[in-house]
Amino acid sequence: MECGRHFNIEILTRTELLDIQGRPGNFRVSLRRYPRYVDIKRCIACGACADKCPQVVPETTKNLGSRKAIYLEHPQAVPLKYQIDPLSCLKLTENSCGLCEELCPTQAINFEEREEVLEYEVGAVILAPGLKPFDPSRVGLWGWQSPDVLTALEFEYLLAQSTRTNTPLRRPSTGNPVKNIAFLQCVGSRDLNHCDHPYCSTVCCMFAIKEALLARQRNARLEISIFYTDMRAYGKDFERYYQEASEKKGIRFVRSRLHAVEFCPQRKKLRLHYVNIEGRQVEEWYDMVVLAVGLEVPPDIIELAHRLGLRLTANNFAATSAFKPVDTSKPGIFVCGAFSGPKDIAQAVTEGSAAAAAVAEILAPVRPARQVSQNQLPQTIQGDQKPRIGVFLCHCGNNISSVIDLEALLTYAQGLADVVWAEKHLFLCSQEAQKRLQEVIRDKGLNRVVIGACSPRTHEFLFRRALREAGINQYLLEMANLRHHVAWVHPQFKEETTQKAKDLIAMAVAKVRCQEVLYPLEVPVMKRALVLGGGVAGMECALSLARQGFEVFLVEKSASLGGNARHLSYTWTYENVQYHLLKLRKEVEKNPLIKIFLRAEVVKVAGHIGEFATTISSHGRRKTIRHAVGIIAIGGGMYRPFGEYGYGEYEEVFTSLEFDTVRAAGDFRVKRARNFVFIQCVGSREPGRLYCSKVCCTHSIQTAIDLKKEDPSRRVYILYRDIRTYGEREILYQKARKLGVVFINYDLHGTPKVSKSSRGLCIEVWDHILHRPLEINTDVLVLATAIVPNPKVRELASLYSLAVDSHGFFLEAHSKMRPVDFLTDGLFMAGLSHYPMPLEESVAQAKAAAARAATILAKDTVSLDPVVATVDLARCDGCALCLDVCPYKAISPLEIEEGDSRVKKIQIDKVRCKGCGICQAICPQECIAVANFTLTQLRAQIRAALSGEL
Amino acid sequence: MLEVRINELAEEFGVHRNTIRNWIKAGILPAQKGPGRRYLLKWADYVALCERFGKRPRRLPETAKEEESKKSPYRLLPPSTPLYPDPSWADICLTCGACASACPISGVDGLDPRKVVRMAALGMDEELINSDWAWKCSLCAKCEESCPMKVEIVQLICRIRSLRPRDKIPGPLVRGITTCLEKGNNLGIPKEDFLALLKYLARELAEECPGFEVPIDVHGARLLVTINSKEPFAEPESLKYWWKIFYAVKESWTISSEYWEGVNWGFFSGNEEAMRAIVGRLVDNLHRLNCEALLLPESGHAYLATRLVLEQWFPEALNKFKIYSVFDLLMEYLNKGLLVLDAKRHPGLTTYHDSCNYGRRSLKILGRGYFEEGRIITQLCCPDFVDMQPNRNGNYCCGAGGGAWSSPYKAERIFHGRIKARQIKETQAKRVIVTCHQCRDQIKFFLNKEYELGVEVKYLWELVADSLVFDPS
């Protein structure tokens, strides 16, 4: 939606990329646009066409029902326009029908549209084609042919249907309510036999848990079992979600991979036959089975990549470097999302921003010239005159008019006080109607407008623009949602709905009458950024901003740049970390726009977005930096497990990073050693630290592979709980097993015991398959310890008023949609202070934070929504109840002199305030008001609603 | 003591009531008759039975707590020479459990395919070689079919079998191989008796098919046909099915008077020398009698084993002679229009059992599995057809493959067959068509009785012979 209305974005749907010619900064792309047969400028998505279209097309996905030949791809489609399926449309296939053309009230249907090739000149290209779910019908044994066996996506449709209609989940085969469901994990992932997918699809474990919990919400007595191989809850808060699902929400997790789903015709149920973890046979019966299908690259995307000459990985994902996670092998062509490897929403969104940063870096020189911004019109007519209200009603085709008696409503509206004009239109959002609206405002001298149509969520911006263009303040507008709140929800009660519509219009008129003129808050922007932390994340972020032409202050606590990456030798794809680190450091040091402060720490913070003032202390001297935005990338640390597994007691016990160091140094304890044992999850996924450190499985496996490669006669054992080599890292796990590394799961029978005897270290652990104790004599024990948050996180959090999660990592504004933003405007995060992550994800976050920061730095002023709270100091008694409830920390105490005494009051930071209204609700003095949601306005509205008259 | 009803136990173990009664009769389950059709058994015996067939005891007395703490640790010391030559035989295992879930005898003797692979990977070779489990396994490869990592489980089990001291191999298998090597066939039938029997049978058949004679040692015949010694020994009548077909299509064929056995038990015991010797004799026969082609109409393993040995040791013979499976030959006759089949002689619902060796294993090893041919032919004779679920590549084994038929582990073999029996029951078919001698005997004589299936079991060629429309004149 935001994309759809952005001034700098043009959306081309039903279009595919044919070819890219030229070089970065100057590409010529050719696109093929397939005909939609509907003019999107005219289509107003009324649905009259689809209502009457005689051609019903069943959807291929189970539970999606059917659509017509003219249809909306989905209800939230952007642009929200209909399209015609040329393969099923009667007019296009047999030259008959053509009913939609006759019916369309805006003459949007155009059967003459033809496929066309478009050419565009662009500076850079971002590919985000995504993946497609694996098709389980390829393997008969998984039973997808049975109607009760669904893919996870199909199950979501079924769930949505059940939620929408508020009916119980029913079995597609019999229509009886579902009593129990089994989820089968790894269908089409981690499988070389039934498909050639050696990789892990990364997201299926979590979506299975999510769907299971959603299903339990529909029916609390539903029994759900999830059959899995390794539960890969590696992301931020995933582990807690998993543990809660298992321990508190009653989802049963079974560690067993099922070979088949068999439908029994006599019982009409699905039989699952498996061995449980103890090796005993179990037979269970289910009403429904959900296949948690994996992801794969669609064939047309592979073809496109070949056409463009992009390098792909062995599994056809776009090949990228850990240090350039959004760069393809072709300069100027970038990639984000699952095409470069399966990933979840948060990571894909992060990469989306990172790709934007990468593009901004190469397009920086032309950015100011080519950017289109909203033009500001003078607003001549003000709101403080006597109210002259205009009411505009919309038929919305027959969406509204078929339910509500608009004639009656119009007459009613004309009778309301201060309403000087009222009229109705077939479609208020159409271009003609918008023009008419502006004329009426001017001709009739209106200074306030009520729109009776649809939701402000989708259309307020459009009507605000009309007001602006007609020359009145855009906040003197009120919308009554006749479509979503009235016509669509209870079409069966015609009379009552008209009455309700009248009430809504009366309320809107009552409110708009006392609406005030508001102006956007303009905050000037200092064109400078502050980056805290000189690790890879901090440096990448600083560099990206500098490349975009912004001045950056890079503050590092220690004496040199590099952070945790200094301890790593290579990434999971075997790229040399030290080489890249050196290059990065040199580039940062060389860049004239970056000022580096070493041995420096933040001591004081003031200001807000656009103009922060951060005081740092460096070499004993204090310096205040003024900056518009801040990026916090202060990294994390390593957990030292003193007292666990003989750490600190026996000299053969190391943490992973310590082991890397002694091994690299050629220590005799490693050189001489024949036997190596790794213990995973030391300090992770434990009470108090209930999170997965994400990188340790891959790291230990890589070390094990190295040890085995150096000398195949060595014996290497990895003791683990779940191996979490997500994505293509799974191939490393496979390689390690192939080399003879032995993996033993200690989740079932308890943690390994370490003792020392004359033969050396002795590890006792139970085998998860044989269920008997094993004794391993080892020369070296490596503990894969947790990544812990930097203790400075809490300190900075209180200085900048930032949120911190229960483990001490920074909390983002929204875990999926705003993964690198703080709730406080103008501040962003990257790297390990957010959550444990591998290098390429750190770099992606750094670039994403840079892109987010640049959206502010690129402007001279930030304009903020004026719908914020203000306090009437005269009545404020300083009780400070509002202080605690404010989620944005926008309210602070204030002491002012009143006569000769000092009294306590509060002040509200207009920049931080988001206008949520909690303070207004709690204030016992009624002295806080959110602009245009004042108590006077709300009371007027309520009075209007209760009286039905004014 | 524990008081149980037969049907409760049958349900618990997924077998038929008859199976439980047989277990009690055979002493596998020591139980006394109690009051009112109930049986009394000792807790220990109940738990032992669960152990033997891989079930988790449903009820456990307080006293029968697991003795976990008493288990002494096994010191991991992998042997210097590994049991297997390639990591794809065990190391690559993901321990996901798909194989064990698919295996019908998982848990029997406390083992399953996953445990076998695990023990091999951990170097517990001796324990594996001494265990009987590898011999109870029917080498059906259902485990391999489900394995996401393509672990060579069946090869591993064959290797484990081959490493067993020869004097510890199940008796009947050893005797079969020895007899075959010494006397030319598994049952040691003397040449004179064999020839006399064939002539007698030929005379009988000639009453129906005028002029029929059994072609013994006919030089220059196109097709050499082998025989399973079980047939002349126990079921001579069943030899006539093929003969009748050959008669109808006017095939030029012959039987060798010596070394006519096609069954190859060396395949089961991991005895490569025996395998090679037995196939070598067939090749000699082909040369001696100057034949063009060989038909192996016995069990699925005979075809697979012979093909494998030919590929490995007699590639020139494979080039020179055409090797027919029963499907190839029947399909050839059909395609040439030589067979006219009457679809009305076999009314009633019919199902088809995929032999593991002809299907799944041939597909994997030879790159070509026989799935559709059998169904085409069956449906030509029995139009009222239903498939078992799952079928083809995913089919369950009858329980008698891999030498299990000839091994002394009858209880396990019947237990294994419970899934096949269930599959057949679920189709509600009245007739099962099979293509392998072991499958046929297991279903016809054991599963039918034990699980009260009440189905007619026919060889595919028996069905064809009985449906043949031909004019004897």
Chai-1 contact restraints between the chains, C-beta under 6 A:
chainA,res_idxA,chainB,res_idxB,connection_type,confidence,min_distance_angstrom,max_distance_angstrom,comment,restraint_id
A,L141,B,P390,contact,1.0,0.0,6.0,A-B,restraint_1
A,L141,B,G394,contact,1.0,0.0,6.0,A-B,restraint_2
A,D191,B,P148,contact,1.0,0.0,6.0,A-B,restraint_3
A,L192,B,K150,contact,1.0,0.0,6.0,A-B,restraint_4
A,N193,B,C147,contact,1.0,0.0,6.0,A-B,restraint_5
A,N193,B,P148,contact,1.0,0.0,6.0,A-B,restraint_6
A,N193,B,K150,contact,1.0,0.0,6.0,A-B,restraint_7
A,T229,B,C96,contact,1.0,0.0,6.0,A-B,restraint_8
A,S256,B,G97,contact,1.0,0.0,6.0,A-B,restraint_9
A,R257,B,C96,contact,1.0,0.0,6.0,A-B,restraint_10
A,R257,B,G97,contact,1.0,0.0,6.0,A-B,restraint_11
A,R257,B,A98,contact,1.0,0.0,6.0,A-B,restraint_12
A,L258,B,S101,contact,1.0,0.0,6.0,A-B,restraint_13
A,H259,B,A98,contact,1.0,0.0,6.0,A-B,restraint_14
A,H259,B,S101,contact,1.0,0.0,6.0,A-B,restraint_15
A,H259,B,A102,contact,1.0,0.0,6.0,A-B,restraint_16
A,H259,B,S146,contact,1.0,0.0,6.0,A-B,restraint_17
A,P265,B,E426,contact,1.0,0.0,6.0,A-B,restraint_18
A,Y274,B,S101,contact,1.0,0.0,6.0,A-B,restraint_19
A,V275,B,G97,contact,1.0,0.0,6.0,A-B,restraint_20
A,V275,B,A100,contact,1.0,0.0,6.0,A-B,restraint_21
A,V275,B,S101,contact,1.0,0.0,6.0,A-B,restraint_22
A,V275,B,S106,contact,1.0,0.0,6.0,A-B,restraint_23
A,V275,B,D112,contact,1.0,0.0,6.0,A-B,restraint_24
A,G279,B,G107,contact,1.0,0.0,6.0,A-B,restraint_25
A,G279,B,D112,contact,1.0,0.0,6.0,A-B,restraint_26
A,R280,B,G54,contact,1.0,0.0,6.0,A-B,restraint_27
A,R280,B,R56,contact,1.0,0.0,6.0,A-B,restraint_28
A,R280,B,G107,contact,1.0,0.0,6.0,A-B,restraint_29
A,Q281,B,G54,contact,1.0,0.0,6.0,A-B,restraint_30
A,Q281,B,S106,contact,1.0,0.0,6.0,A-B,restraint_31
A,Q281,B,G107,contact,1.0,0.0,6.0,A-B,restraint_32
A,R737,B,D91,contact,1.0,0.0,6.0,A-B,restraint_33
A,R737,B,I92,contact,1.0,0.0,6.0,A-B,restraint_34
A,K738,B,P87,contact,1.0,0.0,6.0,A-B,restraint_35
A,K738,B,I92,contact,1.0,0.0,6.0,A-B,restraint_36
A,G740,B,D91,contact,1.0,0.0,6.0,A-B,restraint_37
A,E764,B,P73,contact,1.0,0.0,6.0,A-B,restraint_38
A,I769,B,T95,contact,1.0,0.0,6.0,A-B,restraint_39
A,I769,B,R114,contact,1.0,0.0,6.0,A-B,restraint_40
A,I769,B,K115,contact,1.0,0.0,6.0,A-B,restraint_41
A,I769,B,R118,contact,1.0,0.0,6.0,A-B,restraint_42
A,L770,B,R118,contact,1.0,0.0,6.0,A-B,restraint_43
A,R772,B,K71,contact,1.0,0.0,6.0,A-B,restraint_44
A,P773,B,K71,contact,1.0,0.0,6.0,A-B,restraint_45
A,P773,B,P73,contact,1.0,0.0,6.0,A-B,restraint_46
A,L774,B,Y74,contact,1.0,0.0,6.0,A-B,restraint_47
A,L774,B,L76,contact,1.0,0.0,6.0,A-B,restraint_48
A,E775,B,P73,contact,1.0,0.0,6.0,A-B,restraint_49
A,E775,B,R75,contact,1.0,0.0,6.0,A-B,restraint_50
A,I776,B,L76,contact,1.0,0.0,6.0,A-B,restraint_51
